[in-house]
Amino acid sequence: MIRHSYKTSESWRALPWKKFRRNLFRLQKRVFKAVQVGDKRKARLLQKLIMKSTSARFLAIRLVSQLNAGKKTAGIDGKKSLSFEERFNLEELLKMNSGNWKHQGLREIPIPKKDGTTRMLKIPTIADRTWQCLAKYALEPAHEATFHARSYGFRTGRSAHDAQKYIFNNLRSACNGIEKRVIELDIEKCFDRINHSAIMDELIAPKGLKLGIFRCLKAGVNPEFPEQGTPQGGVVSPLLANIALNGIESIHRYHRDQGYRITNKTPASSIIEPSVRYADDMVIILQPKDNATEILERISEFLRKRGMNVSQKKTKVTAATDGFDFLGWHFKVQKNGKFRSTPSIDNFKAFRKKVKHIVNNSNYGATTKAEKLAPVVRGWRNYHKFCRMDGSRNSLYHIETRAYKVFNRETKQNRYSSKKLLDKAFPAVSHSENKHISVKGTKSPYDGDTAYWSERKIKLYDGKTSFALKKQNHKCASCGLKFIDEEQIHLHHIDGNHANWKKNNLEAIHESCHDYKHMSKSAS
């Protein structure tokens, strides 16, 4: 039995993953191009090929069972992981049923919210998550060709930093941000209230895939609202929400030369749409003459048709000089007209709580604490690297001082060891205020411009990772493919010594390639 298991693990590693990636991307690129030129019939035929593709099936299984952050989360069947043999069995199941997939029930997990209420996370089984991933492979390139340029949430090749930079571009002193206001839009229970028909009507998909998505929606339904909601926790849920909300960004728009009326003949280059959306979070930037009430009425009408409502309690109109929070940042135009972006108070408090929990935990010593703190601190600093980070709060001076005292006590007053651990626990991250380079217009990784997307990957990384990417001509050192998809880039230590961070000992590779390298070493 052990020998058979080892054999299947070897078979899994030996699969032609590089070929799988190329095959899937080639089909996805064709789907994107077909929708772009208005040939939806061709797009649907290509989507059928993706659903039947061996490459897509294996890549979906690998993503859900091996790479996803929630890969160890069990569904209603209690299964948290798949053996290599079970992965091959699931591929056979998908091969037979991908065009007529029936979803099981969902496991419900209550998640507390900031306002004291709870939201229900609904987790599908691993098999259902894998089918949803396969469905996403087929649906995403089709809808990427239709999505608005100012929609940044849960989209391949886009990030919260793009939204942050767009707000800076509209509120900086050169754009008279000091005179502007913003609508902080909150959609009431967005994921729970999206009308199923609004999603199904907009869906670009062949019949079998549409049926599977319809069953997916019905599996997570609230008995009180049987025609509404997309389950939070599903792989495809954020994409479905983006499909339903697409177009809301165009509700408020004006002519570049104020005072001119927009007509059907007005060139797109003359139209300004000063809205930015990240999933169900949205900010609308207003000129001094704009009527906020009128704009909110039009937005309310848009949402009503999709089963949703504007939250009267949380939606507000704010002067840019008073400041507002969005995506964990606080944006404000100062009295001198300069724009500032800093970590929001709520974001900092949540981060500090995580750090305190690790530092004050008596179950492990200073060395383990430093190891656990490093990714938390690095992640927080990376997220805020385009903010203004001066001052004792954002420089983490007080938090570091507290951690040093604990480390010093636990290392028996060995100051050298304490300082070394502190440097390890609080890694430095270079930051440059408002210097993020935004994604161009409506560009998408599925447009086939691999040069643009691979070079963009370099700009999103710095330090040793950036150096390795340039040296490798934007290609993975393991599989040789360019870095154009959403998969994370890892730094691999060539000599196996994770203390050796010299540049010539590091190579940039896909997360999955890194995974296989370490699996091979452990097997040998």
SULNOR-V738141 format. One record per run of one state. SS is the DSSP state (@ for helix, = for strand, . for the rest). FROM is the first residue (numbers start at 0). TO is the last residue. If there is no record, write none. Layout:
BEGIN
SS/FROM/TO, SS/FROM/TO
END
This chain:
BEGIN
./0/0, @/1/12, ./13/15, @/16/35, ./36/38, @/39/50, ./51/52, @/53/66, ./67/82, @/83/99, ./100/105, =/106/111, ./112/116, =/117/122, ./123/124, @/125/143, ./144/149, =/150/150, ./151/158, @/159/170, ./171/171, @/172/174, ./175/175, @/176/178, ./179/179, =/180/187, ./188/188, @/189/192, ./193/193, =/194/194, @/195/201, ./202/205, @/206/218, ./219/220, =/221/221, ./222/223, =/224/224, ./225/226, =/227/227, ./228/235, @/236/244, ./245/246, @/247/249, ./250/252, =/253/254, ./255/266, @/267/269, =/270/271, ./272/273, =/274/277, ./278/279, =/280/285, ./286/290, @/291/303, ./304/307, =/308/309, ./310/314, =/315/318, ./319/322, =/323/325, ./326/327, =/328/332, ./333/337, =/338/342, ./343/343, @/344/358, ./359/364, @/365/382, ./383/395, @/396/409, ./410/413, @/414/424, ./425/443, @/444/446, ./447/448, @/449/458, ./459/461, @/462/470, ./471/473, =/474/474, ./475/480, =/481/481, ./482/487, =/488/492, ./493/501, @/502/504, =/505/509, @/510/522, ./523/523
END
